């Protein structure tokens, strides 16, 4: 396994550092809540282009939903974690915990 390959059981879409940070930020929102693109960009301290690239990959995997709308005449982009994204993140964190938990000795062994 090379240094760039994710560990077994870890979703490669989420495993990239920037996308993991996006998923953590979105998972902190209540189910059904969304955040504006500029606020997410500010929270993560990412450039607009970098954040857009990672959001596109997460959107292609159906992990996030991007909604473009207007407030008055100003365009606003909202980002939300989808239900499948929330499940994928829960699975990812469970797999990570399993990898980090040392095996316990079995009785009689």
C-alpha positions in Angstrom: 0.0 0.0 0.0 1.4 3.4 -0.9 1.3 6.5 1.3 -1.4 8.0 -0.9 -3.8 5.0 -0.8 -6.5 5.1 1.9 -6.5 2.4 4.5 -8.8 -0.5 3.9 -12.4 0.3 4.8 -12.0 4.1 4.5 -14.0 5.8 1.8 -11.5 7.3 -0.7 -14.0 10.1 -1.5 -14.0 11.2 2.1 -10.5 10.3 3.0 -8.8 13.2 1.2 -7.9 15.8 3.9 -9.8 18.7 2.4 -13.0 16.6 1.7 -12.8 15.1 5.2 -12.7 18.7 6.6 -15.7 19.6 4.6 -17.6 16.5 5.8 -16.7 17.2 9.4 -18.0 20.8 9.1 -21.2 19.7 7.4 -21.8 16.8 9.8 -21.8 19.3 12.6 -25.0 20.8 11.2 -28.3 19.4 12.2 -30.0 17.1 9.7 -31.6 19.3 7.1 -29.6 22.4 7.8 -27.4 24.0 5.2 -24.6 26.6 5.2 -23.7 29.2 2.7 -20.6 28.6 0.5 -18.8 31.8 1.7 -19.4 30.8 5.4 -18.1 27.2 4.7 -15.1 28.7 2.9 -14.4 30.9 5.8 -14.7 28.1 8.4 -12.4 25.9 6.4 -10.0 28.6 5.4 -10.0 27.4 1.8 -9.9 29.2 -1.5 -13.2 29.3 -3.5 -11.7 27.3 -6.3 -10.3 24.6 -4.0 -13.6 24.3 -2.0 -15.5 24.1 -5.3 -13.4 21.3 -6.6 -13.8 19.2 -3.4 -17.5 20.0 -3.2 -17.9 18.8 -6.8 -16.4 15.4 -5.9 -18.6 15.1 -2.9 -21.6 16.1 -5.0 -20.7 13.5 -7.6 -20.8 10.9 -4.9 -24.2 12.2 -3.7 -22.7 13.2 -0.3 -23.6 16.9 -0.5 -26.3 18.9 -2.1 -25.6 22.3 -3.6 -28.5 24.7 -3.9 -28.1 27.9 -5.9 -30.7 30.5 -5.3 -31.1 34.3 -4.9 -31.6 36.6 -1.9 -33.1 39.7 -3.5 -31.0 39.9 -6.6 -27.8 38.4 -5.1 -26.9 34.8 -5.9 -26.4 32.6 -2.9 -25.1 29.0 -2.9 -26.0 26.7 0.0 -24.3 23.4 0.9 -25.9 20.6 2.8 -24.9 17.1 3.7 -27.3 14.6 2.2 -28.7 11.6 4.0 -26.3 9.3 2.1 -23.5 11.7 2.9 -24.3 11.5 6.6 -24.4 7.7 6.4 -21.1 7.6 4.5 -19.5 9.9 7.1 -20.8 7.7 10.0 -19.4 4.6 8.2 -16.1 6.4 7.6 -15.8 7.4 11.3 -16.7 3.9 12.4 -14.1 2.3 10.1 -11.5 4.8 11.4 -12.4 4.0 15.0 -12.1 0.3 14.2 -8.6 0.8 12.7 -7.5 2.8 15.8 -8.9 0.4 18.4 -6.2 -2.1 19.4 -7.3 -5.7 19.2 -8.2 -7.2 22.6 -6.8 -10.5 23.6 -9.3 -13.3 23.5 -9.8 -15.4 26.7 -7.9 -18.7 26.5 -5.6 -17.4 23.7 
